[in-house]
Structure formats: structure tokens, C-alpha cells
Amino acid sequence: MNEFTRFTFYPVTGWHIGPLSDHRALVLQFGYLDPTASREHPPQETLFFGLTIEMAKELVSNLSDQIDYVEKNGAKH
């Protein structure tokens, strides 16, 4: 079993992100492909998610750590 068959994942096609008016927060929405839909089906969009500035900074840090890991260790076949 390879990593892609352990769980269903939804490839991200893009995102919208911006400040939440009158708050120290951001909103984030992802576009994604539904792996169970036909290839002709257009990308879907999530609801808008709210993140505090602290959460957004932690997300950036976590993403950076994971990018560094993948770049150093390469793809495993």
C-alpha cells in the first residue's frame, strides 16, 4: 500500500485569503478537486475559515517545516 491509498485526499487547486474586517484575523478558503467526481467536474470551494493572526503564523511555521522536510528527504517511492 502506498501513501496515496491510505486515505482519501483532495488536491488543492488554489485559495483565497484576506483580512477579516474589524478583527485581528484572516479568512481562508481553498479550492479543491473532489477525487470521487468525474474529471469534467469543476473544482469545489470550501467554506471560509477564520484564523487568528497567531494561528496564521503557526500555520506558516508548520508549512515551512514540512516543506523543509520534503525538500531534504525527497519523495519516497
N, CA, C, O and CB atoms as a CASP TS submission, in Angstrom:
PFRMAT TS
TARGET T0000
AUTHOR 0000-0000-0000
METHOD Language model
MODEL 1
PARENT N/A
ATOM      1  N   MET     1       0.849  -1.174   0.000  1.00  0.00           N
ATOM      2  CA  MET     1       0.000   0.000   0.000  1.00  0.00           C
ATOM      3  C   MET     1       0.895   1.238   0.000  1.00  0.00           C
ATOM      4  O   MET     1       1.798   1.361   0.828  1.00  0.00           O
ATOM      5  CB  MET     1      -0.966  -0.002   1.225  1.00  0.00           C
ATOM      6  N   ASN     2       0.639   2.148  -0.931  1.00  0.00           N
ATOM      7  CA  ASN     2       1.420   3.379  -0.910  1.00  0.00           C
ATOM      8  C   ASN     2       0.676   4.463  -0.131  1.00  0.00           C
ATOM      9  O   ASN     2      -0.472   4.276   0.272  1.00  0.00           O
ATOM     10  CB  ASN     2       1.721   3.856  -2.346  1.00  0.00           C
ATOM     11  N   GLU     3       1.330   5.569   0.070  1.00  0.00           N
ATOM     12  CA  GLU     3       0.772   6.637   0.899  1.00  0.00           C
ATOM     13  C   GLU     3      -0.530   7.191   0.326  1.00  0.00           C
ATOM     14  O   GLU     3      -1.378   7.667   1.080  1.00  0.00           O
ATOM     15  CB  GLU     3       1.783   7.759   1.049  1.00  0.00           C
ATOM     16  N   PHE     4      -0.701   7.137  -0.997  1.00  0.00           N
ATOM     17  CA  PHE     4      -1.887   7.703  -1.614  1.00  0.00           C
ATOM     18  C   PHE     4      -3.118   6.829  -1.458  1.00  0.00           C
ATOM     19  O   PHE     4      -4.223   7.285  -1.754  1.00  0.00           O
ATOM     20  CB  PHE     4      -1.633   7.948  -3.058  1.00  0.00           C
ATOM     21  N   THR     5      -2.971   5.598  -1.008  1.00  0.00           N
ATOM     22  CA  THR     5      -4.139   4.734  -0.832  1.00  0.00           C
ATOM     23  C   THR     5      -4.528   4.576   0.636  1.00  0.00           C
ATOM     24  O   THR     5      -5.506   3.896   0.944  1.00  0.00           O
ATOM     25  CB  THR     5      -3.870   3.371  -1.438  1.00  0.00           C
ATOM     26  N   ARG     6      -3.782   5.189   1.532  1.00  0.00           N
ATOM     27  CA  ARG     6      -4.109   5.082   2.954  1.00  0.00           C
ATOM     28  C   ARG     6      -5.324   5.915   3.342  1.00  0.00           C
ATOM     29  O   ARG     6      -6.036   5.579   4.288  1.00  0.00           O
ATOM     30  CB  ARG     6      -2.923   5.504   3.786  1.00  0.00           C
ATOM     31  N   PHE     7      -5.558   6.996   2.617  1.00  0.00           N
ATOM     32  CA  PHE     7      -6.690   7.862   2.912  1.00  0.00           C
ATOM     33  C   PHE     7      -7.038   8.646   1.653  1.00  0.00           C
ATOM     34  O   PHE     7      -6.220   8.784   0.743  1.00  0.00           O
ATOM     35  CB  PHE     7      -6.374   8.821   4.103  1.00  0.00           C
ATOM     36  N   THR     8      -8.255   9.151   1.620  1.00  0.00           N
ATOM     37  CA  THR     8      -8.672   9.990   0.501  1.00  0.00           C
ATOM     38  C   THR     8      -8.213  11.413   0.764  1.00  0.00           C
ATOM     39  O   THR     8      -8.449  11.961   1.841  1.00  0.00           O
ATOM     40  CB  THR     8     -10.213   9.933   0.295  1.00  0.00           C
ATOM     41  N   PHE     9      -7.555  12.011  -0.226  1.00  0.00           N
ATOM     42  CA  PHE     9      -7.183  13.412  -0.059  1.00  0.00           C
ATOM     43  C   PHE     9      -7.710  14.211  -1.243  1.00  0.00           C
ATOM     44  O   PHE     9      -7.977  13.659  -2.310  1.00  0.00           O
ATOM     45  CB  PHE     9      -5.643  13.571   0.073  1.00  0.00           C
ATOM     46  N   TYR    10      -7.851  15.481  -1.048  1.00  0.00           N
ATOM     47  CA  TYR    10      -8.452  16.389  -2.012  1.00  0.00           C
ATOM     48  C   TYR    10      -7.383  17.382  -2.479  1.00  0.00           C
ATOM     49  O   TYR    10      -7.016  18.285  -1.727  1.00  0.00           O
ATOM     50  CB  TYR    10      -9.681  17.132  -1.394  1.00  0.00           C
ATOM     51  N   PRO    11      -6.882  17.230  -3.700  1.00  0.00           N
ATOM     52  CA  PRO    11      -5.837  18.143  -4.177  1.00  0.00           C
ATOM     53  C   PRO    11      -6.321  19.596  -4.194  1.00  0.00           C
ATOM     54  O   PRO    11      -7.398  19.896  -4.708  1.00  0.00           O
ATOM     55  CB  PRO    11      -5.376  17.731  -5.582  1.00  0.00           C
ATOM     56  N   VAL    12      -5.524  20.474  -3.635  1.00  0.00           N
ATOM     57  CA  VAL    12      -5.843  21.897  -3.595  1.00  0.00           C
ATOM     58  C   VAL    12      -5.512  22.519  -4.944  1.00  0.00           C
ATOM     59  O   VAL    12      -4.447  22.272  -5.511  1.00  0.00           O
ATOM     60  CB  VAL    12      -5.070  22.612  -2.452  1.00  0.00           C
ATOM     61  N   THR    13      -6.437  23.329  -5.450  1.00  0.00           N
ATOM     62  CA  THR    13      -6.246  23.993  -6.743  1.00  0.00           C
ATOM     63  C   THR    13      -5.953  25.475  -6.593  1.00  0.00           C
ATOM     64  O   THR    13      -5.564  26.134  -7.557  1.00  0.00           O
ATOM     65  CB  THR    13      -7.471  23.805  -7.611  1.00  0.00           C
ATOM     66  N   GLY    14      -6.135  25.998  -5.401  1.00  0.00           N
ATOM     67  CA  GLY    14      -5.887  27.417  -5.150  1.00  0.00           C
ATOM     68  C   GLY    14      -6.527  27.832  -3.847  1.00  0.00           C
ATOM     69  O   GLY    14      -7.055  27.000  -3.110  1.00  0.00           O
ATOM     70  N   TRP    15      -6.479  29.114  -3.564  1.00  0.00           N
ATOM     71  CA  TRP    15      -7.062  29.612  -2.327  1.00  0.00           C
ATOM     72  C   TRP    15      -7.312  31.108  -2.431  1.00  0.00           C
ATOM     73  O   TRP    15      -6.753  31.807  -3.276  1.00  0.00           O
ATOM     74  CB  TRP    15      -6.151  29.302  -1.132  1.00  0.00           C
ATOM     75  N   HIS    16      -8.175  31.566  -1.535  1.00  0.00           N
ATOM     76  CA  HIS    16      -8.441  32.988  -1.337  1.00  0.00           C
ATOM     77  C   HIS    16      -8.132  33.259   0.120  1.00  0.00           C
ATOM     78  O   HIS    16      -8.541  32.506   1.003  1.00  0.00           O
ATOM     79  CB  HIS    16      -9.935  33.388  -1.714  1.00  0.00           C
ATOM     80  N   ILE    17      -7.403  34.345   0.367  1.00  0.00           N
ATOM     81  CA  ILE    17      -7.065  34.686   1.742  1.00  0.00           C
ATOM     82  C   ILE    17      -7.053  36.200   1.887  1.00  0.00           C
ATOM     83  O   ILE    17      -6.641  36.918   0.976  1.00  0.00           O
ATOM     84  CB  ILE    17      -5.696  34.079   2.150  1.00  0.00           C
ATOM     85  N   GLY    18      -7.501  36.671   3.024  1.00  0.00           N
ATOM     86  CA  GLY    18      -7.502  38.106   3.260  1.00  0.00           C
ATOM     87  C   GLY    18      -7.863  38.417   4.693  1.00  0.00           C
ATOM     88  O   GLY    18      -8.246  37.531   5.457  1.00  0.00           O
ATOM     89  N   PRO    19      -7.738  39.685   5.054  1.00  0.00           N
ATOM     90  CA  PRO    19      -8.048  40.089   6.426  1.00  0.00           C
ATOM     91  C   PRO    19      -9.545  40.047   6.688  1.00  0.00           C
ATOM     92  O   PRO    19     -10.353  40.292   5.792  1.00  0.00           O
ATOM     93  CB  PRO    19      -7.510  41.492   6.703  1.00  0.00           C
ATOM     94  N   LEU    20      -9.897  39.737   7.905  1.00  0.00           N
ATOM     95  CA  LEU    20     -11.289  39.769   8.343  1.00  0.00           C
ATOM     96  C   LEU    20     -11.527  41.168   8.909  1.00  0.00           C
ATOM     97  O   LEU    20     -10.930  41.547   9.917  1.00  0.00           O
ATOM     98  CB  LEU    20     -11.604  38.631   9.415  1.00  0.00           C
ATOM     99  N   SER    21     -12.387  41.918   8.266  1.00  0.00           N
ATOM    100  CA  SER    21     -12.630  43.317   8.648  1.00  0.00           C
ATOM    101  C   SER    21     -12.939  43.453  10.134  1.00  0.00           C
ATOM    102  O   SER    21     -13.704  42.681  10.711  1.00  0.00           O
ATOM    103  CB  SER    21     -13.781  43.896   7.830  1.00  0.00           C
ATOM    104  N   ASP    22     -12.320  44.457  10.723  1.00  0.00           N
ATOM    105  CA  ASP    22     -12.547  44.809  12.133  1.00  0.00           C
ATOM    106  C   ASP    22     -12.080  43.749  13.128  1.00  0.00           C
ATOM    107  O   ASP    22     -12.496  43.771  14.286  1.00  0.00           O
ATOM    108  CB  ASP    22     -14.002  45.067  12.352  1.00  0.00           C
ATOM    109  N   HIS    23     -11.228  42.829  12.699  1.00  0.00           N
ATOM    110  CA  HIS    23     -10.690  41.801  13.594  1.00  0.00           C
ATOM    111  C   HIS    23      -9.206  41.603  13.296  1.00  0.00           C
ATOM    112  O   HIS    23      -8.741  41.875  12.189  1.00  0.00           O
ATOM    113  CB  HIS    23     -11.468  40.458  13.436  1.00  0.00           C
ATOM    114  N   ARG    24      -8.475  41.128  14.294  1.00  0.00           N
ATOM    115  CA  ARG    24      -7.085  40.727  14.057  1.00  0.00           C
ATOM    116  C   ARG    24      -7.109  39.273  13.622  1.00  0.00           C
ATOM    117  O   ARG    24      -6.673  38.380  14.348  1.00  0.00           O
ATOM    118  CB  ARG    24      -6.184  40.930  15.340  1.00  0.00           C
ATOM    119  N   ALA    25      -7.628  39.056  12.419  1.00  0.00           N
ATOM    120  CA  ALA    25      -7.804  37.692  11.933  1.00  0.00           C
ATOM    121  C   ALA    25      -7.804  37.688  10.405  1.00  0.00           C
ATOM    122  O   ALA    25      -7.919  38.724   9.751  1.00  0.00           O
ATOM    123  CB  ALA    25      -9.118  37.076  12.483  1.00  0.00           C
ATOM    124  N   LEU    26      -7.671  36.482   9.872  1.00  0.00           N
ATOM    125  CA  LEU    26      -7.707  36.277   8.430  1.00  0.00           C
ATOM    126  C   LEU    26      -8.802  35.284   8.104  1.00  0.00           C
ATOM    127  O   LEU    26      -9.204  34.480   8.944  1.00  0.00           O
ATOM    128  CB  LEU    26      -6.340  35.784   7.898  1.00  0.00           C
ATOM    129  N   VAL    27      -9.280  35.351   6.871  1.00  0.00           N
ATOM    130  CA  VAL    27     -10.173  34.309   6.372  1.00  0.00           C
ATOM    131  C   VAL    27      -9.446  33.599   5.243  1.00  0.00           C
ATOM    132  O   VAL    27      -8.666  34.200   4.504  1.00  0.00           O
ATOM    133  CB  VAL    27     -11.553  34.900   5.889  1.00  0.00           C
ATOM    134  N   LEU    28      -9.721  32.299   5.126  1.00  0.00           N
ATOM    135  CA  LEU    28      -9.043  31.453   4.154  1.00  0.00           C
ATOM    136  C   LEU    28     -10.054  30.494   3.550  1.00  0.00           C
ATOM    137  O   LEU    28     -10.828  29.856   4.264  1.00  0.00           O
ATOM    138  CB  LEU    28      -7.864  30.680   4.807  1.00  0.00           C
ATOM    139  N   GLN    29     -10.037  30.400   2.227  1.00  0.00           N
ATOM    140  CA  GLN    29     -10.902  29.464   1.511  1.00  0.00           C
ATOM    141  C   GLN    29     -10.038  28.719   0.505  1.00  0.00           C
ATOM    142  O   GLN    29      -9.237  29.326  -0.206  1.00  0.00           O
ATOM    143  CB  GLN    29     -12.098  30.204   0.802  1.00  0.00           C
ATOM    144  N   PHE    30     -10.204  27.406   0.447  1.00  0.00           N
ATOM    145  CA  PHE    30      -9.466  26.582  -0.502  1.00  0.00           C
ATOM    146  C   PHE    30     -10.349  26.169  -1.662  1.00  0.00           C
ATOM    147  O   PHE    30     -11.542  25.918  -1.492  1.00  0.00           O
ATOM    148  CB  PHE    30      -8.897  25.350   0.187  1.00  0.00           C
ATOM    149  N   GLY    31      -9.754  26.100  -2.840  1.00  0.00           N
ATOM    150  CA  GLY    31     -10.357  25.427  -3.974  1.00  0.00           C
ATOM    151  C   GLY    31      -9.750  24.031  -4.006  1.00  0.00           C
ATOM    152  O   GLY    31      -8.575  23.869  -3.677  1.00  0.00           O
ATOM    153  N   TYR    32     -10.523  23.017  -4.395  1.00  0.00           N
ATOM    154  CA  TYR    32     -10.010  21.659  -4.389  1.00  0.00           C
ATOM    155  C   TYR    32     -10.737  20.805  -5.414  1.00  0.00           C
ATOM    156  O   TYR    32     -11.824  21.145  -5.879  1.00  0.00           O
ATOM    157  CB  TYR    32     -10.141  21.045  -3.002  1.00  0.00           C
ATOM    158  N   LEU    33     -10.111  19.692  -5.753  1.00  0.00           N
ATOM    159  CA  LEU    33     -10.728  18.711  -6.632  1.00  0.00           C
ATOM    160  C   LEU    33     -11.280  17.575  -5.791  1.00  0.00           C
ATOM    161  O   LEU    33     -10.624  17.092  -4.868  1.00  0.00           O
ATOM    162  CB  LEU    33      -9.717  18.183  -7.678  1.00  0.00           C
ATOM    163  N   ASP    34     -12.479  17.159  -6.114  1.00  0.00           N
ATOM    164  CA  ASP    34     -13.098  16.025  -5.442  1.00  0.00           C
ATOM    165  C   ASP    34     -12.669  14.760  -6.173  1.00  0.00           C
ATOM    166  O   ASP    34     -13.041  14.572  -7.331  1.00  0.00           O
ATOM    167  CB  ASP    34     -14.661  16.160  -5.405  1.00  0.00           C
ATOM    168  N   PRO    35     -11.891  13.881  -5.524  1.00  0.00           N
ATOM    169  CA  PRO    35     -11.385  12.690  -6.211  1.00  0.00           C
ATOM    170  C   PRO    35     -12.483  11.707  -6.613  1.00  0.00           C
ATOM    171  O   PRO    35     -12.242  10.817  -7.429  1.00  0.00           O
ATOM    172  CB  PRO    35     -10.390  11.988  -5.333  1.00  0.00           C
ATOM    173  N   THR    36     -13.683  11.855  -6.054  1.00  0.00           N
ATOM    174  CA  THR    36     -14.768  10.947  -6.413  1.00  0.00           C
ATOM    175  C   THR    36     -15.621  11.493  -7.555  1.00  0.00           C
ATOM    176  O   THR    36     -16.489  10.787  -8.069  1.00  0.00           O
ATOM    177  CB  THR    36     -15.641  10.679  -5.204  1.00  0.00           C
ATOM    178  N   ALA    37     -15.384  12.738  -7.955  1.00  0.00           N
ATOM    179  CA  ALA    37     -16.165  13.359  -9.031  1.00  0.00           C
ATOM    180  C   ALA    37     -15.535  13.048 -10.382  1.00  0.00           C
ATOM    181  O   ALA    37     -14.361  12.687 -10.466  1.00  0.00           O
ATOM    182  CB  ALA    37     -16.265  14.889  -8.825  1.00  0.00           C
ATOM    183  N   SER    38     -16.327  13.192 -11.431  1.00  0.00           N
ATOM    184  CA  SER    38     -15.804  12.970 -12.785  1.00  0.00           C
ATOM    185  C   SER    38     -14.780  14.047 -13.119  1.00  0.00           C
ATOM    186  O   SER    38     -14.779  15.121 -12.518  1.00  0.00           O
ATOM    187  CB  SER    38     -16.954  12.970 -13.834  1.00  0.00           C
ATOM    188  N   ARG    39     -13.922  13.757 -14.065  1.00  0.00           N
ATOM    189  CA  ARG    39     -12.860  14.708 -14.450  1.00  0.00           C
ATOM    190  C   ARG    39     -13.423  16.018 -14.988  1.00  0.00           C
ATOM    191  O   ARG    39     -12.759  17.052 -14.918  1.00  0.00           O
ATOM    192  CB  ARG    39     -11.948  14.080 -15.500  1.00  0.00           C
ATOM    193  N   GLU    40     -14.634  15.983 -15.521  1.00  0.00           N
ATOM    194  CA  GLU    40     -15.250  17.198 -16.072  1.00  0.00           C
ATOM    195  C   GLU    40     -15.802  18.106 -14.982  1.00  0.00           C
ATOM    196  O   GLU    40     -16.103  19.272 -15.238  1.00  0.00           O
ATOM    197  CB  GLU    40     -16.364  16.829 -17.038  1.00  0.00           C
ATOM    198  N   HIS    41     -15.936  17.578 -13.765  1.00  0.00           N
ATOM    199  CA  HIS    41     -16.500  18.335 -12.653  1.00  0.00           C
ATOM    200  C   HIS    41     -15.541  19.457 -12.270  1.00  0.00           C
ATOM    201  O   HIS    41     -14.355  19.197 -12.070  1.00  0.00           O
ATOM    202  CB  HIS    41     -16.780  17.413 -11.436  1.00  0.00           C
ATOM    203  N   PRO    42     -16.019  20.695 -12.163  1.00  0.00           N
ATOM    204  CA  PRO    42     -15.118  21.806 -11.823  1.00  0.00           C
ATOM    205  C   PRO    42     -14.616  21.719 -10.383  1.00  0.00           C
ATOM    206  O   PRO    42     -15.210  21.021  -9.561  1.00  0.00           O
ATOM    207  CB  PRO    42     -15.828  23.142 -12.038  1.00  0.00           C
ATOM    208  N   PRO    43     -13.531  22.421 -10.075  1.00  0.00           N
ATOM    209  CA  PRO    43     -13.046  22.449  -8.692  1.00  0.00           C
ATOM    210  C   PRO    43     -14.134  22.962  -7.744  1.00  0.00           C
ATOM    211  O   PRO    43     -14.962  23.794  -8.115  1.00  0.00           O
ATOM    212  CB  PRO    43     -11.784  23.333  -8.581  1.00  0.00           C
ATOM    213  N   GLN    44     -14.111  22.453  -6.531  1.00  0.00           N
ATOM    214  CA  GLN    44     -15.034  22.867  -5.480  1.00  0.00           C
ATOM    215  C   GLN    44     -14.342  23.917  -4.616  1.00  0.00           C
ATOM    216  O   GLN    44     -13.136  24.133  -4.731  1.00  0.00           O
ATOM    217  CB  GLN    44     -15.499  21.647  -4.617  1.00  0.00           C
ATOM    218  N   GLU    45     -15.117  24.563  -3.755  1.00  0.00           N
ATOM    219  CA  GLU    45     -14.545  25.513  -2.802  1.00  0.00           C
ATOM    220  C   GLU    45     -15.063  25.196  -1.405  1.00  0.00           C
ATOM    221  O   GLU    45     -16.223  24.824  -1.225  1.00  0.00           O
ATOM    222  CB  GLU    45     -14.890  26.978  -3.197  1.00  0.00           C
ATOM    223  N   THR    46     -14.183  25.349  -0.424  1.00  0.00           N
ATOM    224  CA  THR    46     -14.566  25.151   0.967  1.00  0.00           C
ATOM    225  C   THR    46     -15.339  26.360   1.465  1.00  0.00           C
ATOM    226  O   THR    46     -15.470  27.366   0.767  1.00  0.00           O
ATOM    227  CB  THR    46     -13.328  24.900   1.847  1.00  0.00           C
ATOM    228  N   LEU    47     -15.841  26.247   2.666  1.00  0.00           N
ATOM    229  CA  LEU    47     -16.356  27.410   3.369  1.00  0.00           C
ATOM    230  C   LEU    47     -15.171  28.317   3.685  1.00  0.00           C
ATOM    231  O   LEU    47     -14.021  27.906   3.528  1.00  0.00           O
ATOM    232  CB  LEU    47     -17.133  26.999   4.673  1.00  0.00           C
ATOM    233  N   PHE    48     -15.433  29.526   4.123  1.00  0.00           N
ATOM    234  CA  PHE    48     -14.352  30.394   4.577  1.00  0.00           C
ATOM    235  C   PHE    48     -13.998  30.015   6.010  1.00  0.00           C
ATOM    236  O   PHE    48     -14.874  29.890   6.865  1.00  0.00           O
ATOM    237  CB  PHE    48     -14.753  31.901   4.479  1.00  0.00           C
ATOM    238  N   PHE    49     -12.710  29.834   6.259  1.00  0.00           N
ATOM    239  CA  PHE    49     -12.216  29.507   7.592  1.00  0.00           C
ATOM    240  C   PHE    49     -11.585  30.757   8.195  1.00  0.00           C
ATOM    241  O   PHE    49     -10.890  31.502   7.504  1.00  0.00           O
ATOM    242  CB  PHE    49     -11.192  28.330   7.544  1.00  0.00           C
ATOM    243  N   GLY    50     -11.824  30.983   9.471  1.00  0.00           N
ATOM    244  CA  GLY    50     -11.230  32.118  10.169  1.00  0.00           C
ATOM    245  C   GLY    50     -10.034  31.681  10.995  1.00  0.00           C
ATOM    246  O   GLY    50     -10.083  30.673  11.701  1.00  0.00           O
ATOM    247  N   LEU    51      -8.965  32.448  10.899  1.00  0.00           N
ATOM    248  CA  LEU    51      -7.758  32.170  11.684  1.00  0.00           C
ATOM    249  C   LEU    51      -7.325  33.442  12.394  1.00  0.00           C
ATOM    250  O   LEU    51      -7.297  34.521  11.801  1.00  0.00           O
ATOM    251  CB  LEU    51      -6.609  31.626  10.782  1.00  0.00           C
ATOM    252  N   THR    52      -6.987  33.301  13.678  1.00  0.00           N
ATOM    253  CA  THR    52      -6.379  34.444  14.362  1.00  0.00           C
ATOM    254  C   THR    52      -5.003  34.671  13.741  1.00  0.00           C
ATOM    255  O   THR    52      -4.471  33.799  13.054  1.00  0.00           O
ATOM    256  CB  THR    52      -6.273  34.202  15.923  1.00  0.00           C
ATOM    257  N   ILE    53      -4.444  35.827  13.984  1.00  0.00           N
ATOM    258  CA  ILE    53      -3.097  36.122  13.473  1.00  0.00           C
ATOM    259  C   ILE    53      -2.094  35.115  14.034  1.00  0.00           C
ATOM    260  O   ILE    53      -1.190  34.676  13.323  1.00  0.00           O
ATOM    261  CB  ILE    53      -2.672  37.572  13.843  1.00  0.00           C
ATOM    262  N   GLU    54      -2.251  34.752  15.304  1.00  0.00           N
ATOM    263  CA  GLU    54      -1.339  33.783  15.927  1.00  0.00           C
ATOM    264  C   GLU    54      -1.461  32.416  15.241  1.00  0.00           C
ATOM    265  O   GLU    54      -0.454  31.754  14.989  1.00  0.00           O
ATOM    266  CB  GLU    54      -1.638  33.651  17.449  1.00  0.00           C
ATOM    267  N   MET    55      -2.687  31.999  14.943  1.00  0.00           N
ATOM    268  CA  MET    55      -2.890  30.722  14.258  1.00  0.00           C
ATOM    269  C   MET    55      -2.285  30.764  12.856  1.00  0.00           C
ATOM    270  O   MET    55      -1.674  29.791  12.413  1.00  0.00           O
ATOM    271  CB  MET    55      -4.391  30.380  14.181  1.00  0.00           C
ATOM    272  N   ALA    56      -2.452  31.878  12.165  1.00  0.00           N
ATOM    273  CA  ALA    56      -1.904  32.016  10.814  1.00  0.00           C
ATOM    274  C   ALA    56      -0.377  31.928  10.844  1.00  0.00           C
ATOM    275  O   ALA    56       0.224  31.290   9.980  1.00  0.00           O
ATOM    276  CB  ALA    56      -2.352  33.353  10.181  1.00  0.00           C
ATOM    277  N   LYS    57       0.243  32.557  11.824  1.00  0.00           N
ATOM    278  CA  LYS    57       1.705  32.478  11.960  1.00  0.00           C
ATOM    279  C   LYS    57       2.148  31.043  12.232  1.00  0.00           C
ATOM    280  O   LYS    57       3.150  30.586  11.683  1.00  0.00           O
ATOM    281  CB  LYS    57       2.194  33.407  13.091  1.00  0.00           C
ATOM    282  N   GLU    58       1.404  30.332  13.079  1.00  0.00           N
ATOM    283  CA  GLU    58       1.738  28.937  13.374  1.00  0.00           C
ATOM    284  C   GLU    58       1.568  28.070  12.133  1.00  0.00           C
ATOM    285  O   GLU    58       2.371  27.168  11.894  1.00  0.00           O
ATOM    286  CB  GLU    58       0.862  28.402  14.519  1.00  0.00           C
ATOM    287  N   LEU    59       0.535  28.334  11.347  1.00  0.00           N
ATOM    288  CA  LEU    59       0.330  27.604  10.093  1.00  0.00           C
ATOM    289  C   LEU    59       1.495  27.831   9.144  1.00  0.00           C
ATOM    290  O   LEU    59       1.992  26.880   8.541  1.00  0.00           O
ATOM    291  CB  LEU    59      -0.984  28.031   9.427  1.00  0.00           C
ATOM    292  N   VAL    60       1.935  29.068   9.002  1.00  0.00           N
ATOM    293  CA  VAL    60       3.087  29.378   8.145  1.00  0.00           C
ATOM    294  C   VAL    60       4.316  28.624   8.629  1.00  0.00           C
ATOM    295  O   VAL    60       5.052  28.057   7.821  1.00  0.00           O
ATOM    296  CB  VAL    60       3.366  30.901   8.126  1.00  0.00           C
ATOM    297  N   SER    61       4.547  28.610   9.933  1.00  0.00           N
ATOM    298  CA  SER    61       5.692  27.905  10.506  1.00  0.00           C
ATOM    299  C   SER    61       5.605  26.399  10.231  1.00  0.00           C
ATOM    300  O   SER    61       6.584  25.778   9.817  1.00  0.00           O
ATOM    301  CB  SER    61       5.773  28.164  12.020  1.00  0.00           C
ATOM    302  N   ASN    62       4.426  25.824  10.466  1.00  0.00           N
ATOM    303  CA  ASN    62       4.243  24.385  10.227  1.00  0.00           C
ATOM    304  C   ASN    62       4.431  24.042   8.765  1.00  0.00           C
ATOM    305  O   ASN    62       5.072  23.042   8.444  1.00  0.00           O
ATOM    306  CB  ASN    62       2.859  23.935  10.688  1.00  0.00           C
ATOM    307  N   LEU    63       3.884  24.853   7.873  1.00  0.00           N
ATOM    308  CA  LEU    63       4.073  24.618   6.436  1.00  0.00           C
ATOM    309  C   LEU    63       5.549  24.702   6.057  1.00  0.00           C
ATOM    310  O   LEU    63       6.042  23.875   5.290  1.00  0.00           O
ATOM    311  CB  LEU    63       3.259  25.633   5.614  1.00  0.00           C
ATOM    312  N   SER    64       6.248  25.688   6.585  1.00  0.00           N
ATOM    313  CA  SER    64       7.687  25.829   6.305  1.00  0.00           C
ATOM    314  C   SER    64       8.468  24.611   6.780  1.00  0.00           C
ATOM    315  O   SER    64       9.352  24.122   6.077  1.00  0.00           O
ATOM    316  CB  SER    64       8.241  27.093   6.974  1.00  0.00           C
ATOM    317  N   ASP    65       8.142  24.122   7.970  1.00  0.00           N
ATOM    318  CA  ASP    65       8.813  22.928   8.498  1.00  0.00           C
ATOM    319  C   ASP    65       8.572  21.728   7.586  1.00  0.00           C
ATOM    320  O   ASP    65       9.503  20.977   7.294  1.00  0.00           O
ATOM    321  CB  ASP    65       8.321  22.616   9.927  1.00  0.00           C
ATOM    322  N   GLN    66       7.350  21.542   7.141  1.00  0.00           N
ATOM    323  CA  GLN    66       7.027  20.398   6.273  1.00  0.00           C
ATOM    324  C   GLN    66       7.676  20.532   4.900  1.00  0.00           C
ATOM    325  O   GLN    66       8.127  19.538   4.331  1.00  0.00           O
ATOM    326  CB  GLN    66       5.510  20.262   6.115  1.00  0.00           C
ATOM    327  N   ILE    67       7.729  21.739   4.366  1.00  0.00           N
ATOM    328  CA  ILE    67       8.405  21.976   3.084  1.00  0.00           C
ATOM    329  C   ILE    67       9.884  21.640   3.223  1.00  0.00           C
ATOM    330  O   ILE    67      10.450  20.960   2.367  1.00  0.00           O
ATOM    331  CB  ILE    67       8.222  23.451   2.617  1.00  0.00           C
ATOM    332  N   ASP    68      10.509  22.112   4.294  1.00  0.00           N
ATOM    333  CA  ASP    68      11.928  21.807   4.531  1.00  0.00           C
ATOM    334  C   ASP    68      12.155  20.307   4.609  1.00  0.00           C
ATOM    335  O   ASP    68      13.119  19.795   4.039  1.00  0.00           O
ATOM    336  CB  ASP    68      12.417  22.478   5.823  1.00  0.00           C
ATOM    337  N   TYR    69      11.279  19.599   5.308  1.00  0.00           N
ATOM    338  CA  TYR    69      11.417  18.150   5.446  1.00  0.00           C
ATOM    339  C   TYR    69      11.346  17.465   4.083  1.00  0.00           C
ATOM    340  O   TYR    69      12.192  16.635   3.752  1.00  0.00           O
ATOM    341  CB  TYR    69      10.327  17.595   6.377  1.00  0.00           C
ATOM    342  N   VAL    70      10.345  17.814   3.308  1.00  0.00           N
ATOM    343  CA  VAL    70      10.183  17.181   1.991  1.00  0.00           C
ATOM    344  C   VAL    70      11.353  17.515   1.083  1.00  0.00           C
ATOM    345  O   VAL    70      11.841  16.646   0.361  1.00  0.00           O
ATOM    346  CB  VAL    70       8.866  17.624   1.334  1.00  0.00           C
ATOM    347  N   GLU    71      11.810  18.758   1.107  1.00  0.00           N
ATOM    348  CA  GLU    71      12.941  19.141   0.254  1.00  0.00           C
ATOM    349  C   GLU    71      14.224  18.414   0.656  1.00  0.00           C
ATOM    350  O   GLU    71      15.031  18.076  -0.211  1.00  0.00           O
ATOM    351  CB  GLU    71      13.161  20.654   0.318  1.00  0.00           C
ATOM    352  N   LYS    72      14.426  18.171   1.930  1.00  0.00           N
ATOM    353  CA  LYS    72      15.634  17.486   2.393  1.00  0.00           C
ATOM    354  C   LYS    72      15.570  15.975   2.176  1.00  0.00           C
ATOM    355  O   LYS    72      16.587  15.342   1.893  1.00  0.00           O
ATOM    356  CB  LYS    72      15.862  17.779   3.862  1.00  0.00           C
ATOM    357  N   ASN    73      14.384  15.403   2.308  1.00  0.00           N
ATOM    358  CA  ASN    73      14.247  13.953   2.237  1.00  0.00           C
ATOM    359  C   ASN    73      13.755  13.430   0.900  1.00  0.00           C
ATOM    360  O   ASN    73      13.809  12.228   0.638  1.00  0.00           O
ATOM    361  CB  ASN    73      13.327  13.498   3.293  1.00  0.00           C
ATOM    362  N   GLY    74      13.275  14.330   0.055  1.00  0.00           N
ATOM    363  CA  GLY    74      12.821  13.911  -1.263  1.00  0.00           C
ATOM    364  C   GLY    74      11.603  13.013  -1.202  1.00  0.00           C
ATOM    365  O   GLY    74      11.129  12.644  -0.128  1.00  0.00           O
ATOM    366  N   ALA    75      11.112  12.673  -2.372  1.00  0.00           N
ATOM    367  CA  ALA    75       9.952  11.785  -2.472  1.00  0.00           C
ATOM    368  C   ALA    75      10.390  10.349  -2.237  1.00  0.00           C
ATOM    369  O   ALA    75      11.438   9.917  -2.718  1.00  0.00           O
ATOM    370  CB  ALA    75       9.262  11.924  -3.852  1.00  0.00           C
ATOM    371  N   LYS    76       9.584   9.628  -1.501  1.00  0.00           N
ATOM    372  CA  LYS    76       9.863   8.215  -1.264  1.00  0.00           C
ATOM    373  C   LYS    76       9.005   7.398  -2.214  1.00  0.00           C
ATOM    374  O   LYS    76       7.802   7.634  -2.321  1.00  0.00           O
ATOM    375  CB  LYS    76       9.591   7.818   0.222  1.00  0.00           C
ATOM    376  N   HIS    77       9.601   6.450  -2.895  1.00  0.00           N
ATOM    377  CA  HIS    77       8.869   5.631  -3.870  1.00  0.00           C
ATOM    378  C   HIS    77       8.609   4.250  -3.330  1.00  0.00           C
ATOM    379  O   HIS    77       8.004   3.424  -4.014  1.00  0.00           O
ATOM    380  CB  HIS    77       9.636   5.534  -5.180  1.00  0.00           C
TER
END
